[in-house]
Amino acid sequence: MPIEVVEFTDDHLQAAAALVAARYGVEIEQEPLLSRRYQHTAETLPFLRRLRSRGPGVAALEDGRLVGFIQGSVSMFKGVQTAYVPDSGHGTDTQNSRNVYRDMYAQLAARWVASGCFVHNISIMAHHRQAMDAFHTLGFGMINIDAIRDFSPGPDSPDGVEIRRAGLRDLDAVVSLETKLGRHLASSAAFLPMLPDPGRRRSVEEQLSNSDEPTWVARYEGATVGFVAIESTGRGPVLARSDDGIMSLVGAFVEPETRSLGVGRALLNIALEWGRSAEYGVCVVDFESANIEGTRFWLGAGFRPVIYSLSRRLDDRIAWATE
Ligand SMILES: CC(C)(COP(=O)(O)OP(=O)(O)OC[C@H]1O[C@@H](n2cnc3c(N)ncnc32)[C@H](O)[C@@H]1OP(=O)(O)O)[C@@H](O)C(=O)NCCC(=O)NCCS
């Protein structure tokens, strides 16, 4: 029976949510730190319902049965019209996942492009090889990794490094370090544009005043040389990061002259110690996969990938150059 790709409708919601839950169940076998709740259709369904109103979707049917779907959202992201499919927005149930994903993308991408959307992003659970393969072969490349770890302690702080909780007295130092982190991400190989942010100082001020979501600074030879900041993760579009009890690391930087001394590990250790005592269940971090230092550091410090996000940026001349 050939597989037919049709527009996604509300009638497909329940079966689609079941595909997401089934995939999630497979991922938990590989990564036991993932929350157990999203193995259940009742928990994945609300994520899909929210996505439904935010852009077109497609369903693959075999003999009337849903064997695949992709449902994304289309919105302005950093000033660019972007289609985004979270891990809760796609799934398959067929031996031939790779080809079904490719067929579904072909139909959906035509809709996105027709509406002037040339940047296509998708988040894929880390062990979903067929999906990764399908999107890589469609011209997608990796941009971001979400990774997870428990709160087991790392090595002790090296001599001469003092870590302390940051307060408003550290405002200038943390603004400066955050700005340097932005510059680092704007440089090779991540090349993430550092857009003007007139609210940066104000947001650091709020961050430092928030006792539930601390920032720590590292002092070495009389100077502030690094920081790490955390947030409590609420519900986002990505299942792997949507649960109570998830502590997110949202920024870390160590001055280049004091790197590889163990300052980063000492900062991470304090954050983990705090998370453990605040009874968080897991710690997550996300980073640009082209951030050489960041990738090496987090994966070296015991974080395991749970989500890979891939991106495809089309040549927008395709809007007119077709014959
Ligand atoms: C990521 C970053 C914070 C790490 O800080 P750091 O202080 O250099 O980290 P550490 O010194 O604790 O660890 C770095 C490496 O040195 C090694 N190291 C630590 N102490 C050491 C010692 N005494 N002797 C030898 N090596 C040591 C660590 O094992 C680690 O090795 P790895 O990279 O192979 O895993 C820093 O590189 C940085 O600011 N990078 C730019 C900003 C950035 O990418 N931030 C992350 C955003 S997502």
The ligand as a Gaussian input file, in Angstrom:
#p B3LYP/6-31G(d) Opt

LIG

0 1
 C       33.874000      26.491000      28.474000
 C       34.748000      27.249000      29.479000
 C       33.825000      28.019000      30.440000
 C       35.577000      26.240000      30.263000
 O       36.302000      26.968000      31.259000
 P       37.738000      26.492000      31.812000
 O       37.994000      27.220000      33.042000
 O       38.736000      26.507000      30.739000
 O       37.362000      24.970000      32.177000
 P       38.287000      23.933000      32.953000
 O       39.659000      24.488000      33.123000
 O       37.581000      23.521000      34.176000
 O       38.273000      22.745000      31.958000
 C       38.764000      22.902000      30.614000
 C       39.638000      21.770000      30.262000
 O       40.824000      21.833000      31.034000
 C       41.056000      20.608000      31.695000
 N       41.655000      20.901000      32.979000
 C       41.072000      21.362000      34.068000
 N       41.946000      21.471000      35.068000
 C       43.115000      21.057000      34.581000
 C       44.402000      20.926000      35.108000
 N       44.670000      21.232000      36.382000
 N       45.361000      20.465000      34.297000
 C       45.102000      20.124000      33.007000
 N       43.896000      20.222000      32.460000
 C       42.927000      20.675000      33.233000
 C       39.657000      20.047000      31.866000
 O       39.696000      18.635000      32.029000
 C       39.022000      20.426000      30.591000
 O       39.409000      19.544000      29.596000
 P       38.481000      19.218000      28.373000
 O       38.245000      20.528000      27.672000
 O       39.248000      18.260000      27.574000
 O       37.216000      18.668000      28.964000
 C       35.740000      28.197000      28.761000
 O       36.447000      27.470000      27.789000
 C       35.073000      29.356000      28.072000
 O       34.782000      30.384000      28.689000
 N       34.842000      29.217000      26.746000
 C       34.225000      30.281000      25.979000
 C       32.777000      30.525000      26.385000
 C       31.928000      29.291000      26.230000
 O       32.027000      28.550000      25.270000
 N       31.041000      29.092000      27.215000
 C       30.092000      28.008000      27.173000
 C       28.855000      28.559000      26.578000
 S       27.744000      27.306000      26.118000

